[in-house]
Amino acid sequence: MSDELIFYTNPMSRGRIVRWMLEEIGEPYRTEIVDYGPAMRSPDYLALNPMGKVPMVRRGKAVVTEAAAICAWLADVFPAAGLAPEPADRAAYYRWLFFGAGPVEAAGSATSLGFEPTSPDQQRQVGFGSLTRVTDTLERAVGEAPYLAGDRFSAADVYLGSLIGWAYEFGPMEPRPALRHYVDRIRDREAYRRAKAIDDAAAPSA
């Protein structure tokens, strides 16, 4: 089976996170744009991803979905890019990758849909507590080291940095200078600019 790396995405999706990661990796890949609607619900696509959504990557028999998982997998499969710390040094790396996939995603989605847990019982049940608590935690995280996993840029910055940037531009997160500075700094990378240009050109409004 071919080892070609195939990227299934839509430019108006979380696929932009994975596009950035792929550009950081620097390995060749083929893009398959999947339109919302029937294309994502086709039998062939659902056989690969029963959730019927993007992003997804495929390489040989390996199929990976969920943006955080894809970023972590790519960092492991292509270690020469240096986007994951050594295994013994991955405590912060894993912490912030999964904090993004858990509390940050949940808090942003709940707030965007008009649900803000107010009582202590509600905040305990949803896990993220409140968007304010999540934002406070992120603000502290970006101030503790140059990057989320320490002194080097990693897949955690691609993923969580993308979520923070989205929350500023389209979501409900309140402005915090430390978070804005962090996002601006990590976006000042050639790989980010390449990825953004590719997806902007493929977007319907282009």
Secondary structure, 3 states (H helix, E strand, C coil): CCCCEEEEECCCCCHHHHHHHHHHHCCCCEEEECCCCHHHHCHHHHHHCCCCCCCEEEECCEEEECHHHHHHHHHHHCHHHCCCCCHHHCHHHHHHHHHHHHHHHHHHHHHHCCCCCCCHHHHHHHCCCCHHHHHHHHHHHHHHCCECCECCCCHHHHHHHHHHHHHHHCCCCCCCHHHHHHHHHHCCCHHHHHHHHHHHHHCCCC
